[in-house]
Amino acid sequence: MLGHHYTRTFLETAVASMNAGCNLELSYGMRNNVFMHIPKALDMGNITLQMLRDRVRPLFYTRMRLGEFDPPAMNPYSALDLSVVQSPEHRNLSLEAAVKSFVLLKNVRGTLPLRAQDLPGKRLAVVGPFADNPRVLFGDYAPVPEPRYIYTPRRGLETLLANVSFAAGCQEPRCQQYSRAEVVGAAGAADVVVVCLGTGTDLETEAKDRRDLSLPGHQLELLQDAVQ
């Protein structure tokens, strides 16, 4: 109603939302919330009591399973601390999920995977604004773990038996200030170059979209300098 003008009134919005299957409103603390008009929609016959029950049931079933209506002492989730969240089992599951989500567009001459047993004595260069900046690695609405649990590409590759060099080229995703010599120096002396580019929440989040998919600032130039 307010942003896209799909509806004209709170009452109309409540009815449209209920009919679409919505059962939870993110109301931003507004005093006049959409859900407050559900009783009027029910009285007017725009929605049925059965529909209301169907929407409420899964919502409150989930809340009950989360223990929101129990005393904290009875809620097992209240006892979860960082040792549980960052347990080896959870970290291994996160690693598995990450590996299975990667998309490989090309693998010229079987460059990947890089096998640890082939790396001793090899020179790896990790370059780009995303190579060693923990702050920019997380997307919109993503929980950010404690720094000691964050493995940047540089930190991860340095766990291997390889000679790893690093050059950011630019310190942040906008990449307005670019040091070409830094990147060329690191990449030119390496057997393998890992280029880490992107956008991050500095450039795009909810309600902050970009007009195109081009790499920002000097990032394309950085990529070209790294692989030439």
C-alpha positions in Angstrom: 0.0 0.0 0.0 2.7 2.5 1.0 5.5 1.6 -1.3 4.0 -0.2 -4.3 0.4 1.1 -4.2 -1.0 -2.4 -4.8 -3.8 -1.6 -2.3 -5.3 1.7 -1.2 -6.3 1.1 2.5 -5.2 -0.9 5.5 -8.4 -2.9 5.4 -7.9 -3.8 1.7 -4.3 -4.7 2.5 -5.3 -7.0 5.3 -7.8 -8.8 3.0 -5.3 -9.1 0.1 -2.6 -10.4 2.5 -4.8 -13.0 4.1 -6.0 -14.2 0.8 -2.4 -14.5 -0.4 -1.6 -16.8 2.6 0.3 -14.2 4.7 0.2 -14.8 8.4 2.8 -12.4 9.8 3.3 -8.7 9.4 6.6 -6.8 9.7 5.0 -3.5 10.7 8.1 -1.4 11.5 6.4 -0.2 14.7 3.7 1.7 13.0 0.7 2.6 15.2 -1.8 1.8 12.6 -0.9 -1.8 11.7 -2.5 -3.8 8.9 -3.3 -6.8 11.2 -5.4 -4.5 13.4 -7.9 -4.4 10.6 -8.4 -8.2 10.4 -11.4 -8.1 12.9 -13.2 -5.5 10.6 -12.5 -7.6 7.6 -14.0 -10.6 9.4 -17.1 -8.6 10.4 -17.6 -7.4 6.9 -17.3 -11.0 5.5 -14.2 -10.2 3.4 -12.4 -13.2 5.1 -13.8 -16.2 7.0 -13.1 -17.4 10.5 -11.8 -20.6 9.1 -9.3 -18.7 6.9 -8.2 -16.8 10.0 -7.7 -20.0 11.9 -5.8 -21.5 9.0 -3.4 -18.5 9.0 -2.9 -18.4 12.8 -2.4 -22.1 13.4 1.1 -22.6 11.7 2.3 -19.3 13.1 1.5 -20.1 16.7 2.6 -23.7 16.3 6.0 -22.4 15.3 6.1 -20.0 18.2 5.2 -22.7 20.6 7.9 -25.0 19.2 10.4 -22.2 19.7 9.3 -22.0 23.4 8.2 -18.4 23.2 5.4 -19.0 25.7 7.4 -21.0 28.2 9.4 -19.7 31.1 13.1 -19.4 30.1 14.1 -22.2 32.4 11.8 -24.6 30.4 13.1 -23.5 27.0 16.0 -25.6 25.8 17.0 -22.9 23.4 17.7 -20.5 26.2 20.7 -22.7 27.3 22.4 -22.6 23.9 25.6 -20.6 24.0 28.5 -20.0 21.5 30.0 -23.4 22.2 26.9 -25.0 20.9 26.4 -22.6 17.9 30.1 -22.9 16.9 30.4 -26.6 17.6 32.5 -28.8 15.3 29.3 -30.4 14.0 27.7 -27.1 13.1 30.9 -25.8 11.5 31.2 -28.9 9.4 27.6 -28.6 8.3 28.2 -25.0 7.4 31.3 -26.0 5.4 29.3 -28.7 3.6 26.5 -26.2 2.7 29.0 -23.7 1.4 30.8 -26.3 -0.8 27.5 -27.5 -2.2 26.4 -24.0 -3.1 29.4 -23.0 -5.1 28.8 -22.5 -8.9 31.7 -23.3 -11.2 31.2 -21.5 -14.6 34.5 -22.7 -16.2 37.3 -25.1 -15.4 39.8 -24.5 -18.1 42.4 -27.3 -18.3 41.2 -28.7 -15.0 42.5 -25.9 -12.9 40.2 -26.8 -10.1 40.2 -28.3 -7.6 43.4 -27.1 -6.0 44.7 -30.1 -4.2 46.6 -29.6 -1.0 49.2 -32.2 -1.9 50.0 -30.3 -5.0 50.6 -27.0 -3.3 53.9 -27.3 -1.4 56.3 -25.0 -3.1 53.7 -23.3 -5.1 53.2 -19.5 -5.0 49.6 -18.4 -4.5 48.4 -14.8 -4.8 45.1 -13.7 -3.2 44.0 -10.3 -4.5 41.0 -8.1 -4.5 38.9 -6.1 -1.9 37.2 -9.3 -0.7 40.4 -11.3 -0.2 41.0 -10.4 3.4 38.2 -8.1 4.6 35.8 -9.9 7.0 33.4 -7.0 7.1 32.3 -7.2 3.5 31.9 -11.0 3.3 28.4 -11.1 4.7 25.2 -10.2 2.8 22.1 -8.4 3.8 20.2 -10.0 6.8 23.2 -12.3 7.4 24.4 -13.0 11.0 28.0 -12.0 11.4 30.0 -14.4 13.6 32.8 -13.4 16.0 36.0 -12.5 14.1 37.8 -15.6 15.2 35.4 -17.8 13.4 35.6 -15.9 10.1 37.9 -17.4 7.5 38.6 -14.9 4.7 40.0 -16.4 1.4 43.5 -15.3 2.5 43.2 -16.8 5.9 41.8 -20.0 4.5 44.5 -20.4 1.9 47.2 -19.7 4.4 46.3 -22.9 6.2 47.7 -24.8 3.2 51.3 -25.6 2.7 51.8 -22.9 0.1 53.6 -19.6 -0.2 50.6 -17.1 -0.1 51.0 -13.5 -1.0 48.2 -10.9 -0.7 47.3 -7.6 -2.4 43.9 -6.0 -1.8 44.3 -3.5 -4.6 41.6 -1.4 -3.1 40.4 -1.5 0.5 36.6 -1.5 0.0 34.1 -2.8 -2.6 33.6 0.6 -4.2 37.2 0.4 -5.3 37.6 4.1 -6.0 41.3 4.2 -5.0 43.1 1.4 -6.8 46.8 0.3 -6.6 47.6 -1.4 -9.8 51.3 -2.0 -9.0 50.3 -3.8 -5.8 48.1 -6.3 -7.7 50.4 -6.8 -10.6 53.4 -7.3 -8.3 51.6 -10.1 -6.3 49.9 -11.8 -9.3 53.0 -11.6 -11.6 55.1 -13.6 -9.1 52.5 -16.3 -8.5 51.8 -19.8 -9.9 48.1 -19.5 -9.0 46.0 -16.3 -8.6 42.8 -16.1 -6.6 40.8 -13.0 -7.4 38.1 -12.0 -4.9 35.6 -9.4 -6.1 32.0 -8.4 -5.5 29.7 -5.8 -4.1 28.6 -6.5 -0.5 26.2 -4.4 1.6 28.2 -1.3 1.0 26.7 -1.2 -2.5 23.5 -3.2 -2.4 21.0 -4.2 0.3 17.2 -4.3 0.5 15.8 -1.0 -0.8 19.3 -0.1 -2.2 19.4 -1.8 -5.7 21.9 -1.2 -8.4 21.1 -0.3 -12.0 23.5 -2.9 -13.6 25.5 -5.9 -12.7 28.9 -4.4 -13.5 31.8 -4.7 -11.1 32.0 -1.4 -9.2 34.8 1.1 -9.4 38.2 -0.3 -10.6 37.3 -3.9 -9.9 37.2 -5.0 -13.5 40.5 -3.3 -14.1 41.9 -5.2 -11.1 40.7 -8.5 -12.6 42.2 -7.7 -15.9 45.5 -6.8 -14.3 45.5 -9.9 -12.2 45.0 -12.4 -15.1 47.0 -10.7 -17.9 
